[in-house]
Amino acid sequence: MNDIVHHDADRGFDFPSHRLQLLSRFREPRGDLERTLDIERGHTKAKDTLPRRLIEGEVDVNGKRVKLGEETWDRLRDEYYRYRGWSPEGVPT
């Protein structure tokens, strides 16, 4: 859990580590199974994305207009993979 980056208000959200630790207790192995099946069907890290309008346009987060951008999305996706205990390519380990 220590490797998860905390995001601050200038990005529009903040998620304290104690909440991440609480959420980690509820992770389901089923998610790993679903991910493995998706990979067997050809799903890749490149396909783990959001609609272009969410990456390129501005969205409302806590009453503030923010632009996610490609670099931020890539970093968030990588953090999620680490959180799940998956490889950097999103494969359950």
Steps between C-alpha positions, in 0.01 A plus 500: 500500500788738559575528129162653414531869418261734679334755277442851620228756452655657190419176316150502643512213746672368811491146631669448840706185550280376786205483260710311245603252769137452598400440139784252452343269757199463273685411180347196343695217336213495251642819348827321430313213336298739284819681401673172409205399283503843333871461422438156351241667274755753377455789744826692548630797695450711188129417513472611865400852422224753536294667228700773322257765623597420861875500432515802269211712623429658834282320753337620820671364814370630832364811330829577326571462126811286448669341201624147560742473210682197362796512742279520809282215371807284437626568853160426658469175305850392612412584862185291472701205368740531797206528739354177360838327519513459122802525272580833329312363198187435708538124533395350836797345680 
